Amino acid sequence: MQLPILFNPLAGTSPKDPDALLRPLAKELRDRLVPTPFGPPWDFGPAIAQATQAGGPLLVWGGDGTLHHAAIALLDAGCPVPLGAIPGGSGNGLVRGLRTPLEAVGALQRLLEGRELRMDLPRLDGVPFLNLCGTGFEGAVAQRFEDLPGRGFSTYAKACWQLWQSWEETAVEWEAETAPLAQPAGRMARIRTAWRGPETPLPTRFWNLCIANLPTHGSGLWMAPGADPTDGLLHWAALSRPGWGDLLSEVPSLFREEGSTDLRRLGCVKKAVLRLARPLAWHLDGELLPARDRAELSVEPRAFRMQVTDGCPWI
């Protein structure tokens, strides 16, 4: 039984060439694999059954949205095999967070040689996600991105630019069980943490709010650098709106794993209910959700099976 590689021809900005993906592999690996075009309405059932018979994992070559739908299908089927994520989108936030190579051929080979990670499974109002969810500015951007023609970083950047100056802060009330942030690695990071003093309180207002299971947004943005998908916690990251000067002095720090900026506040919760001052759009792994002014967040420790490479820090 061959192992399917599901690929979404519409994900990302570059055409997907299955022959080019398989050509560098050894013949015994090529013979095990069968590329299969895939997309909405997202019927993963036959591919999950085939991957299970072939010994797994379920290999999916696509963006964060495609991987999000694959994860839900695997959960509905009882997670018979792990999910193997091959980067093929425009942002690739999930695979960046797992430290999977961003070049598809290398990622596939390393995943086939990799191992399984039991990672936490967060939920927003009962709906699971793998990487992160968010509201405020990033929820509005997800909504604008949905309406704009085209995909890729340029379209996303256009949506951000259109909303950056006009988007306003929102008040929020929390009912949350909080948890301390882990001690950061590295001498300078520990010094900066000690200098800042006590743990950051839950924000009562935010311009952008992200709830993260993994550290990276798409396109290399380190939204929650300390997020750990095996700690049983949800990491929140609240951003203040950057001014003109911050675009050069502060925003670049968000694209470095060790970057530090006063624009970002970080913390952890075990579970939470948020009540917003007004209904806002949310996204799950980049997939747009209807607006809401109340959100319930929870996490199931080690509840999802993920195939990862030896570069993943949590194996």
N, C-alpha and C positions, 0 to 999 in steps of 0.2 A: 504494500500500500504506500503510495507516494504522499509526501507531506505537502499540503497546499500552501502557497504564498499568495494571500489575497492582496491585490493592489488596486488602489483607487486612481483611475486615470485622470480624474479631475482635481485631485489634491495637489497642492503646491503650485509652482510656477513653471516647472520643467517637465517635458514629456517623460514618461517612464518606459524604459526599454527592458523588458524581462530577459531578453537574450544577453544584453550587456551585463545584467545583474548576475546571471549564472555563469557566463563564459569563463571568468577567472577561477572558478571553483574546480577542485579535483573532480574527475569523472564520477567517482562513487558518491560524492555529495550531489552533483548535478542530477544523477539518476534518482535520488531520493525526493526531489522537489518538482512541483508542478505549479507554475505561475497561473493565477486565475483572476481575470478582471472582476471588479466588484464595486458596488456603490449602493445608493438608496434603491429599494426600501430596506436595506440592511438585513437580509435574511441570512444570518450566519450559521443556521442549523446544519446544513449539509457539510460545510467546511469544518465545523467543530466536530462532527461525527467522524469525518475523514481523518482529521488531525489526531483524534483520540485513538482510532484504529492504527494509525501510523506511529503512535507513541509520543505525539506532540513535539514541540509546542505548536500553538496556532500562530503562524507567522503572518503579520499584517504590515504591509508597506504603504504608509500613508501619513497623513497629518494627525494632529491632536484630536480633531473631530472624529475621524475614522476610527482611531484607537479608542476613543470614548465609547462609541457604539459597540465596538468589539468587546470591550470589557463588560458592558451591560449584558450582552448576549451570553458571554461566558458565565457570568453570575447567575443568569436565569437557568443555565444548563447545569449549574452546580459546580462550576470550575473544574471540569474533568482534565484539563491541560492548562499549562501556563500560557500567558500571552507574550509573544516575542515581537517587539516593536522595532520595525525597520524605518529609519527616518525618510519621509517622503513628502512632508508638508512645507509650508512657508515659514513656520516658526519653530516647530519641533521642540516644544517646551518639555514634554515628558521625557524624550530620549536624552535631551541635554541634562536634565536633572539626574537621570540614571547613569550618566557618563558613558553612554553608548556612542561609538564613533558616528559622526555625522555623514560620512560617506557610505552609501547604501551597501556596496559590495563588502567593504570591511565590516560593517555592522552585521550583515547576514552571516558571514563566516564566524565572527566572534560569538554571535548568539548561538549558532549551532554547536560551538565548543563550550558554551557557557553553562550556567547552572540556574536553579530556581531560587527566587527570592520571595519569601512570604512577606508581603508589604501590607501596611494599614489601608483600610478602606473607609474614606470619609464619605459623609452623606449630607446633602442639603435638602431639607424637607423630605427625607427618605430616599432621594435620588442619588445614586453613587457617582463619585468622580475619582480619578486616579491622581491627578497632579494638583489642580487648584480650582477654586471658584473665586468670583469677585463681583463687586458692585461699585457704585460711584462712577468715577471717570472711566474705568476699564469696562464696566457694564454698558455705559453709553457708547464707548468706542465699539464694542462688540455689536451693538444695535446699528450704529452707523455703518460699520464694515459690512454687515448683512445687506444693507441697502445700496452700497456702492457697486458699480460694475468692476469686474476683475478681482483678482486675489493677489497674495504675495505681500512682501514687506512694504512696497511703495503704496499700495492701497491702504494698508494698516496705518502707515505714517500719515497719509492724507487725512484719515479719520481722526487721528490724534491731533493733528494741526488744526482741524476745523473746530474741535471741541475744547482745546487746551485753555484758552482764555475765557471762554463763556461758561464753563462748567463750575457750579458753585458747591461749597461744602454742604454736608447734610448732618443733622444731629442724629444720634443713635443712643439707645438705652440697651444695656446688656443684663441678662441673667446668665451668669457663666461660672463654671468651676475652673478657676485659673490654675496654672502650673508654672514653675520657674523655667526660664530659658536655660539651656545647657551652657556650661562654661565654654566660651569660645577657645578654639585652638590658636596657638601662636602667642608669643610674648607681647607684641604690640597690640593685638586684639584684646588681650586680657587687661592691659593698661588702659586702653580706651574705655572698656566696660567699667572698670573700677572708677575712672575719672567721672563717668556719667552718674554714678551713684546707684540708688535703689532701682528695682525693676520698674519698667514703664507701666503706668496704669492703663487700663482699657480706655480707648479713646471715646470721648463723648461727642466728638465731631470728626468728620473725615472728608477729604476730597476724593480719595481713592482707598478702597479697602479690599485686600486680598486675603483669602484663607487658603493656606498652602499645606500640602502633604510632601511636596518636593521643593527644592530651592529655586527652580528657574521658571520664569515665564518664557514665552517664545522669543526668538531672535537674540538670545544671550542675555536677557535681563534677569539679574539675580534679585528677585523680589524678596525672598525669605531665605537668606544664605544659610541659616542654621537648621532649616527644616530637615527632618529625618523621617522617612516613611516606615520606620520600625519602632518609633518611640511611643506610639499610642496617643499622640498629641496632635492638635491642629495648631499650626503656627499662623498668627495674623501679622499682617504688615499694612500699616496705614501710612499713606503718602500725603504730604502737603503739596499744594500746587506750586510748581517751580516758577520763579520769576524769570525775566529775560536773562539776568546775570547767572542764575542757577543753571540755565541750559548748558553753559560752558564750564561752570565751576563745580556743580554738584551732581547733575544728572549722569555724567560719565562714570561716577562711582557706582551707580546702580548696575553697570555692565561689567563690574569686576567682583569676583567672589569675595575678596577681602575688602571691597570698597566700603567706606564709611561716609555717611551723609546725614545731616540734620533734617533732611526732607523725610526720612523714613523712621517710623517707630515700630518696634517689634515686640512680640509677646506670644504666649502660649495659652491655650485653653484645652480642657478635656472634653467639654461640651458647652454649648451656649445657645441661647435664644436671643436674637437681635430684633429690636423694634425701631424702625426708621421713621424719621419725621415725615417722609413722603414716599410713595411707591417708586422704586428704582428697578431698572433692568439688572439682571444678574447673568452671569455665564458660568457654565461648567466645562472645564477643559476647552474653553473657547466657543462652546455651543450656547447660543443665546437662549435665555429663559424668559418667560413672561415677567413683567414688573411685579414687585411685591414690597410691602412695607414691614413684613415679619418673616424671619428666616430662622429655622431650627437647624443647628449644626451638631453632628455627632461623628464618632469614628469607631470602627470595629478593628481592634488590633489584629494584625497578621491575617487578615481575612481574604486576601487576594493573591493569586499565584502569578508571578511575573518572571519571565525568562530574562536574565541579565548577562552581561559580559563580565570578564574578570576585572574590568575597570570600575565596576560598581563599588562604592565604598562600604556598602552594608552587607556584603556577603562574607 
